[in-house]
Amino acid sequence: MTAGIQSVGAYIPVRRVSNEELSKTVETSDEWIRSHTGIGNRHIASDEETCSYMATEAAKEALSKADMDKDEIDHIIVATITPDFKDFPATANLVQNNLGIGNIGSFDVKAACTGFAYGLELGRGLILGGTAKNVIVIGAEKLSAITNWKDRSTAVLFGDGAGAVVMTPRVDGEGLIDSILRTDGSGSDALYMPSGGTATPYIPGVTPEEDLYLNMDGRRVYNFAVKVNVDIVMELMERNGLTPDDVDYIVPHQANYRIILAASKRSGIPLDKYYLNMEEFANTSSASIPLALAEMDRKGLLKRGMKILTVGFGGGLTYGGNYIVW
Ligand code: ACO
């Protein structure tokens, strides 16, 4: 038995903010953002569009596409670095309540932009281990809440949204075949939230305002991202006896067009194998891979038997990916 993705759903916040609109409040331009990142727009959640709300809506769409009753779900996993509550309860618990499912397990995964790749593998583990039959795995982020809107080097990069999949057992040997999940903790200060944890609690009047938001050393993250993008894709192909011709799509974390372009050049894998949608949604961290899968599904691009690689990289520094036979 294997475990596979039965269906995909998404939730996109209503408010769409273009580069032009952003450049009215941040010192930047459409030309700079597009040429340095490939981003044209982002969707920004309202107060009512909390992380758990977006996650729940994405899960509802995935459930309806799976033609499955909510009570057939045994477990919920939410990958997020922007949970409704900082430490607990987990956002997955809120989604469980919102969906009205009783007596099941739920937990959050905190692996930044690699969170969804981790979540899928954990979902597979629950199914193969016999703990669960059907699992909802969600990537959901409200990054606008931890973005420093006064810092143009990060304010232009991020967006909000959620994507969800229903994972079910597969008896045909297809589905999620392999995952690589890695961390380089020595880079934990390259992209992080300096304040608010137990090591450096927020102290009113003492903690610098910028420490309350996401901090990033862009160049360091860029160099790391290009390298691990290539490493993960190559290792997944090698471990599974695949050549680039065998792979139908690579679905990368949608951080920056230039990262993907550099990875494509370095690996020799044609750019048109990579599915890209950062132009519309910007970087939505854990949500970006399931959002891309949901868009591909809506466009009818995903067919049973297709060979798909995901690759995630981000804060932590985390990196990893999945090999899926759709
Ligand atoms: N608009 C206009 N100018 C800007 C902006 C902006 N939004 N941001 C920076 N600049 C300026 C800088 O001030 C600098 O000006 P200077 O030369 O006068 O000092 C110049 O542009 C170049 O700045 P760099 O930071 O060197 O620009 P770079 O080419 O490295 O691009 C970027 C920056 C896009 C952030 C790049 O480093 C990158 O993509 N890094 C990876 C980021 C990433 O993907 N992070 C997410 C990981 S996902 C997660 O875990 C959440």
Residues whose N, C-alpha, C, O or C-beta is under 5 A from the ligand:
A	BS01	ACO	E27 T28 S29 W32 H36 A112 C113 R152 S153 V156 G218 R219 V221 Y222 A255 N256 S285 F313 G314 G315
